[in-house]
């Protein structure tokens, strides 16, 4: 089983036992690390994709070490102007070993299309996202053009309700 997590503004594909270098985390060495921003999780045809994150799914790891990466030299130079500037940088990182993928915080039952329509009906149409409106229209059996604007989709749904 693998997962794609987000941390430090970057995304990482991880499996159980992997060691990844992430942007420095404020944890001590050998401390537990929990990544709750899981974008994708699964294996083969059993893949779950979040929108944007999977609710209740976490990836657990252990901070192995904190350190600095290799030195990068930044050298600025302007010809004929006697301008030279040399600067170095070492990016701090935390090495994390992945220990568990898919630790469910709470069991979440599968929602059928009818239950989804009922939960969406409680929300006013103007407050819904375009994707929610398209899903609501499909579940209700209303034909709409998915490429049309949100306002046009709302008008079509309201006209079909009457």
C-alpha positions in Angstrom: 0.0 0.0 0.0 1.3 3.5 -0.8 0.1 7.0 -0.1 0.9 10.5 -1.4 1.3 13.0 1.5 1.9 16.7 1.5 4.3 18.4 3.9 6.4 21.5 3.7 4.7 22.6 0.4 5.8 19.4 -1.3 4.3 16.0 -2.1 5.9 12.7 -1.4 4.9 9.1 -2.5 5.6 6.9 0.5 5.3 3.2 1.4 5.7 1.4 4.8 9.4 1.4 5.7 10.4 4.3 3.4 12.8 7.0 4.6 12.1 10.5 3.2 13.8 13.8 3.6 11.2 16.5 4.3 11.5 20.2 5.2 12.6 20.6 8.8 9.9 19.7 11.3 9.9 21.0 14.9 10.2 17.5 16.5 13.0 15.8 18.3 14.8 12.7 17.0 13.0 9.4 17.6 9.7 11.3 18.1 6.5 10.2 16.4 5.4 12.2 13.4 1.8 12.1 12.0 1.0 13.4 8.5 -2.7 14.1 8.1 -2.6 15.7 4.7 -3.0 12.5 2.7 -3.9 13.1 -1.0 -4.0 9.6 -2.3 -3.9 6.1 -0.6 -4.3 2.6 -1.8 -2.9 -0.2 -4.0 -3.8 -1.4 -7.5 -7.5 -0.9 -8.2 -8.3 0.0 -4.6 -7.2 3.6 -4.7 -8.8 6.5 -2.8 -8.3 10.0 -3.9 -9.1 13.0 -1.7 -10.6 16.3 -2.6 -8.1 17.7 -1.7 -7.3 15.4 1.4 -8.7 12.1 2.6 -10.7 12.6 5.8 -9.6 10.6 8.8 -6.6 9.0 7.1 -3.1 9.5 8.5 0.4 8.4 7.7 2.6 7.8 10.8 6.3 8.0 10.9 9.3 8.4 13.2 11.8 11.2 13.0 15.2 9.5 12.5 17.4 12.6 12.4 17.4 16.3 11.8 20.3 17.9 9.9 21.4 20.1 7.0 21.7 19.1 3.4 24.8 19.6 1.1 26.1 23.1 0.7 24.9 25.0 -2.4 27.1 27.8 -3.6 25.4 30.9 -5.0 27.8 33.1 -7.0 26.7 36.4 -8.5 28.9 38.1 -11.0 28.6 41.1 -13.2 31.2 41.5 -15.9 33.2 44.7 -16.1 31.6 46.1 -12.9 33.9 44.6 -10.3 30.9 42.9 -8.6 31.2 39.5 -7.1 29.1 38.0 -4.4 29.6 34.5 -3.1 27.1 32.9 -0.7 26.5 29.4 0.6 23.3 27.7 1.8 22.6 24.4 3.6 18.9 23.5 3.7 17.7 22.0 7.0 15.8 18.7 6.8 14.2 16.0 8.9 14.7 12.4 7.9 11.4 10.5 8.6 10.9 6.8 8.5 7.3 5.8 7.6 5.9 3.3 10.1 2.2 3.0 9.2 -0.1 4.0 6.4 -3.8 4.2 6.6 -4.4 4.6 10.3 -8.1 5.4 10.4 -9.1 8.0 13.0 -12.7 7.1 12.8 -14.5 4.5 10.7 -16.4 6.2 8.0 -19.2 4.3 6.2 -19.7 4.5 2.5 -22.2 7.1 1.4 -24.6 6.1 -1.3 -25.7 8.5 -4.0 -29.2 8.9 -2.4 -27.7 9.8 1.0 -25.4 12.3 -0.7 -28.3 14.0 -2.5 -30.2 14.3 0.9 -27.2 15.9 2.5 -26.7 18.2 -0.4 -30.4 19.2 -0.4 -29.9 20.7 3.1 -27.3 23.1 1.7 -28.6 26.0 -0.5 -27.6 25.8 -4.2 -25.8 29.1 -4.2 -23.4 27.8 -1.4 -22.4 24.7 -3.3 -19.3 24.3 -5.4 -19.6 23.7 -9.1 -18.5 20.0 -8.7 -21.1 19.5 -6.0 -23.8 21.0 -8.2 -22.8 18.7 -11.1 -22.9 15.6 -8.7 -26.2 16.7 -7.3 -27.7 17.1 -10.8 -26.4 13.7 -11.9 -27.8 12.0 -8.7 -31.2 13.7 -9.2 -31.4 12.7 -12.9 -31.2 16.3 -14.2 -29.3 16.7 -17.5 -26.8 19.6 -17.5 -23.8 20.7 -19.5 -20.8 20.2 -17.1 -18.8 22.9 -19.0 -21.4 25.6 -18.3 -21.0 28.2 -15.6 -22.2 27.8 -12.0 -25.0 30.2 -12.5 -26.4 28.4 -15.5 -26.2 25.0 -13.7 -28.1 26.5 -10.7 -30.8 27.9 -13.1 -31.1 24.4 -14.8 -31.5 22.6 -11.5 -34.1 25.1 -10.2 -36.1 24.9 -13.4 -36.0 21.0 -13.2 -37.2 21.1 -9.6 -40.4 23.0 -10.4 
